[in-house]
């Protein structure tokens, strides 16, 4: 059955006219005459059977139906342009993957290792997108996700990668020197907004007394906490795998025990088994699992 969709020319003329509130300005943008814009709008209204603009002399005003339709058309045209630009940017002799992942994991662990993947697979381009919460992978447009273990992935193929073990870290200058070294309870503590009780749980696990575990500045991302700790703003309770370089270089210190009971597991989530996936996603999945095992052989 033939789709009942207006012409692209009519939709572009309508979107520009709605955005500018003027046929003349839409004509300037699209390099057309005002008459041509007017005719496109008239054809669109006839196709839809709905009046979109109110004409008052030489002026036009969107009607309520037109306002709603303009938002929908703008979103559709924007998405079509993004998808087209994305496809135009694909290498003619290669392949690409779209991976959804947690932003701090991407910036702190995955991206620093992608150069090694590109060295052995130069024709596979890996695109990364941020997804803070689990989602329905099927039909999402993503080839895979890298996220925490979660019931939302039921029915998907999950492969355990890394254990997220939290450790308190701070700038060395925050501790003081010698006998005057400050205790954890005396130092400002930094929080991740989504884990409001994590310092309380850490105190219960380690037996370290914290007078008021909830006091301190809050941040949305672990990466923000890490930057705040590097700036000397307080002690951040963050995954050790994110701050290995800073610890090795001495820019952060971790004189307190890890919070082993308050940990999560990162997983690779695929819509089907690796052996059936084939192509670039199979190559990437095998590389990622091997890379994770070399970082954390316990999993």
C-alpha positions as CSV (number, residue, x, y, z in Angstrom):
1,X,0.0,0.0,0.0
2,X,1.3,3.4,-0.9
3,X,2.2,5.6,2.1
4,X,0.1,8.8,2.6
5,X,3.0,11.2,3.1
6,X,3.3,14.8,1.9
7,X,6.1,15.7,-0.4
8,X,9.5,16.7,1.1
9,X,9.3,20.1,-0.6
10,X,5.9,20.8,1.0
11,X,7.1,19.7,4.4
12,X,10.3,21.8,4.2
13,X,8.3,24.9,3.0
14,X,5.9,24.4,5.9
15,X,8.5,23.9,8.6
16,X,10.5,27.0,7.5
17,X,7.3,29.1,7.3
18,X,6.2,27.9,10.7
19,X,9.6,28.6,12.2
20,X,9.8,32.1,10.7
21,X,6.1,33.0,10.9
22,X,6.5,34.3,7.4
23,X,6.3,32.9,3.8
24,X,8.8,35.6,2.6
25,X,11.5,34.7,5.1
26,X,10.9,31.0,4.4
27,X,11.4,31.7,0.7
28,X,14.7,33.5,1.4
29,X,16.0,30.5,3.4
30,X,15.0,27.9,0.8
31,X,16.0,30.1,-2.2
32,X,12.4,30.1,-3.6
33,X,9.9,32.7,-4.4
34,X,7.2,33.7,-1.9
35,X,4.6,32.5,-4.4
36,X,6.3,29.1,-4.6
37,X,6.2,28.8,-0.8
38,X,2.5,29.8,-0.8
39,X,1.7,27.1,-3.4
40,X,3.5,24.4,-1.4
41,X,1.6,25.3,1.7
42,X,-1.7,25.2,-0.2
43,X,-0.9,21.8,-1.6
44,X,0.0,20.5,1.9
45,X,-3.2,21.9,3.4
46,X,-5.2,20.3,0.5
47,X,-3.4,17.0,1.0
48,X,-4.1,17.0,4.8
49,X,-7.6,18.5,4.5
50,X,-6.6,20.9,7.3
51,X,-5.9,24.6,7.3
52,X,-2.5,25.2,8.9
53,X,-2.2,29.0,8.6
54,X,-4.5,31.9,9.0
55,X,-4.0,34.5,6.2
56,X,-4.5,38.1,7.1
57,X,-3.5,40.4,4.3
58,X,0.2,39.8,3.7
59,X,0.7,38.2,7.1
60,X,0.2,34.6,8.1
61,X,-0.3,33.0,11.6
62,X,-0.1,29.4,12.6
63,X,-3.4,27.9,13.8
64,X,-3.4,25.4,16.7
65,X,-3.3,22.4,14.4
66,X,-0.5,24.0,12.5
67,X,1.5,24.5,15.7
68,X,1.3,20.9,16.7
69,X,2.1,19.7,13.2
70,X,5.0,22.0,12.9
71,X,6.7,20.5,16.0
72,X,6.2,17.0,14.7
73,X,7.5,17.9,11.2
74,X,10.5,19.6,12.6
75,X,11.4,16.6,14.7
76,X,11.0,14.3,11.7
77,X,13.1,16.4,9.4
78,X,15.8,16.9,12.0
79,X,16.0,13.1,12.6
80,X,16.0,12.4,8.8
81,X,18.9,14.9,8.4
82,X,20.9,13.3,11.3
83,X,20.3,9.8,9.9
84,X,21.3,11.0,6.4
85,X,24.5,12.7,7.6
86,X,25.3,9.6,9.7
87,X,25.0,7.4,6.6
88,X,27.0,9.8,4.4
89,X,29.8,9.6,6.9
90,X,30.2,5.8,6.8
91,X,33.3,4.5,5.1
92,X,32.6,2.9,1.8
93,X,35.0,0.0,2.5
94,X,34.3,-0.6,6.2
95,X,31.6,-1.1,8.8
96,X,30.3,0.8,11.8
97,X,28.9,-0.1,15.2
98,X,26.5,1.9,17.5
99,X,27.2,1.1,21.2
100,X,25.2,2.5,24.1
101,X,27.1,2.9,27.4
102,X,27.4,4.7,30.7
103,X,29.2,8.0,30.1
104,X,31.9,7.8,32.7
105,X,32.7,4.2,31.7
106,X,33.1,5.4,28.1
107,X,35.4,8.3,28.9
108,X,37.4,6.7,31.7
109,X,37.8,3.1,30.6
110,X,36.6,2.3,27.1
111,X,37.7,5.3,25.0
112,X,41.4,5.1,26.2
113,X,41.5,1.5,24.9
114,X,39.7,2.0,21.6
115,X,43.0,3.0,19.9
116,X,44.1,-0.7,20.4
117,X,40.9,-1.9,18.7
118,X,41.4,0.5,15.8
119,X,45.0,-0.7,15.3
120,X,43.8,-4.3,14.6
121,X,40.4,-3.4,13.0
122,X,40.9,-0.1,11.2
123,X,37.8,-0.6,9.0
124,X,35.4,-0.8,11.9
125,X,34.2,2.6,13.3
126,X,32.7,2.5,16.8
127,X,30.1,5.1,17.6
128,X,29.3,5.6,21.3
129,X,26.1,7.1,22.8
130,X,25.3,7.8,26.5
131,X,22.6,5.9,28.2
132,X,22.4,6.3,32.0
133,X,19.5,3.9,32.5
134,X,18.8,0.4,31.1
135,X,16.5,0.4,28.1
136,X,14.9,-2.0,25.5
137,X,17.8,-2.9,23.2
138,X,15.6,-4.5,20.5
139,X,14.6,-1.8,18.0
140,X,16.7,0.9,19.7
141,X,19.1,1.2,16.8
142,X,22.1,0.1,18.9
143,X,24.1,-3.0,18.1
144,X,25.0,-3.6,21.8
145,X,25.1,-1.9,25.2
146,X,27.7,-1.8,27.9
147,X,25.9,-1.4,31.2
148,X,25.4,-2.8,34.7
149,X,23.7,-6.1,35.3
150,X,20.0,-5.4,35.5
151,X,16.7,-7.3,35.2
152,X,15.8,-5.0,32.2
153,X,18.3,-7.1,30.1
154,X,16.3,-10.3,30.6
155,X,16.1,-12.1,27.3
156,X,19.3,-10.5,26.0
157,X,22.7,-12.1,26.0
158,X,24.9,-10.6,28.7
159,X,28.6,-11.1,29.2
160,X,30.2,-10.0,32.4
161,X,33.1,-7.7,31.9
162,X,34.4,-5.8,35.0
163,X,33.6,-5.5,38.7
164,X,32.9,-1.9,39.8
165,X,34.5,-1.7,43.3
166,X,34.3,1.6,45.1
167,X,37.2,3.2,46.8
168,X,37.5,6.6,48.7
169,X,40.1,8.8,47.0
170,X,41.2,12.4,47.5
171,X,44.0,14.8,46.6
172,X,47.1,14.2,48.6
173,X,47.2,17.7,50.0
174,X,43.8,17.1,51.6
175,X,45.2,14.6,54.1
176,X,47.7,16.8,55.8
177,X,51.1,15.6,56.9
178,X,52.6,13.5,59.6
179,X,50.8,13.3,62.9
180,X,48.3,15.9,61.7
181,X,46.9,13.6,59.0
182,X,43.1,14.1,58.9
183,X,40.7,11.2,59.4
184,X,38.0,10.4,56.9
185,X,35.3,11.7,59.2
186,X,37.1,15.1,59.3
187,X,37.2,15.5,55.6
188,X,34.5,16.9,53.2
189,X,32.9,14.0,51.4
190,X,31.6,14.0,47.8
191,X,28.4,12.2,46.7
192,X,26.9,10.8,43.6
193,X,23.3,12.0,43.4
194,X,22.0,8.6,42.3
195,X,23.6,6.8,45.3
196,X,22.6,8.9,48.3
197,X,23.3,6.2,50.9
198,X,26.6,4.9,49.6
199,X,28.8,6.6,52.3
200,X,26.5,5.2,55.0
201,X,26.8,1.7,53.5
202,X,30.6,2.1,53.2
203,X,30.9,3.1,56.9
204,X,28.8,0.1,57.9
205,X,30.9,-2.3,55.9
206,X,34.4,-1.0,56.9
207,X,33.6,0.0,60.5
208,X,34.9,3.5,59.9
209,X,32.9,6.0,61.9
210,X,31.3,8.8,60.0
211,X,29.4,11.3,62.1
212,X,27.0,12.3,59.3
213,X,27.5,10.2,56.2
214,X,25.0,12.2,54.1
215,X,26.8,15.6,54.4
216,X,28.7,16.9,51.3
217,X,28.3,18.1,47.7
218,X,26.4,16.0,45.2
219,X,27.3,15.3,41.6
220,X,25.4,13.5,38.8
221,X,28.4,11.5,37.4
222,X,31.4,9.7,38.8
223,X,33.5,11.7,36.4
224,X,32.4,14.9,38.1
225,X,33.3,13.5,41.5
226,X,36.7,12.5,40.2
227,X,37.4,16.0,38.9
228,X,36.2,17.5,42.2
229,X,38.5,15.2,44.1
230,X,41.4,16.2,41.9
231,X,40.6,19.8,42.6
232,X,40.9,19.1,46.4
233,X,37.2,19.6,47.1
234,X,36.8,16.4,49.1
235,X,36.9,12.6,49.2
236,X,35.1,10.8,46.4
237,X,33.8,7.3,46.7
238,X,34.3,6.1,43.1
239,X,35.1,2.9,41.1
240,X,38.7,2.0,41.3
241,X,38.8,1.1,37.6
242,X,38.1,4.8,36.7
243,X,41.1,6.3,38.7
244,X,43.9,3.8,38.1
245,X,46.0,6.3,36.2
246,X,45.5,9.0,38.9
247,X,46.5,6.6,41.7
248,X,49.5,5.4,39.8
249,X,50.7,9.0,39.1
250,X,50.0,10.1,42.7
251,X,47.5,12.7,41.7
252,X,44.9,10.9,43.9
253,X,45.5,8.8,47.0
254,X,43.4,6.0,48.5
255,X,44.6,5.3,52.1
256,X,41.2,3.7,53.1
257,X,39.9,0.2,52.3
258,X,37.8,-0.6,49.2
259,X,34.1,-0.9,49.6
260,X,33.9,-4.5,48.4
261,X,30.2,-5.1,49.2
262,X,29.0,-2.0,47.4
263,X,30.0,-3.0,43.9
264,X,28.3,-3.6,40.5
265,X,29.2,-5.7,37.5
266,X,29.6,-4.2,34.0
267,X,28.3,-6.3,31.2
268,X,28.2,-6.4,27.5
269,X,24.6,-6.8,26.3
270,X,23.8,-8.3,22.9
271,X,20.5,-9.1,21.2
272,X,21.8,-12.6,20.3
273,X,24.7,-14.9,21.0
274,X,28.2,-13.7,19.9
275,X,28.6,-16.7,17.6
276,X,25.4,-15.9,15.8
277,X,26.0,-12.1,15.6
278,X,28.7,-12.3,13.0
279,X,30.4,-9.4,11.3
280,X,31.8,-6.4,13.1
281,X,29.7,-6.8,16.3
282,X,31.2,-10.3,16.8
283,X,34.7,-8.8,16.3
284,X,34.1,-6.0,18.8
285,X,32.5,-8.2,21.4
286,X,35.4,-10.7,21.4
287,X,37.9,-7.9,21.6
288,X,36.0,-6.2,24.5
289,X,35.7,-9.4,26.5
290,X,39.4,-10.1,26.1
291,X,40.3,-6.5,27.0
292,X,38.2,-6.7,30.2
293,X,39.6,-10.0,31.3
294,X,43.1,-8.6,31.0
295,X,42.1,-5.8,33.3
296,X,40.1,-7.9,35.7
297,X,41.0,-11.7,35.4
298,X,38.6,-12.5,38.3
299,X,35.5,-12.3,36.0
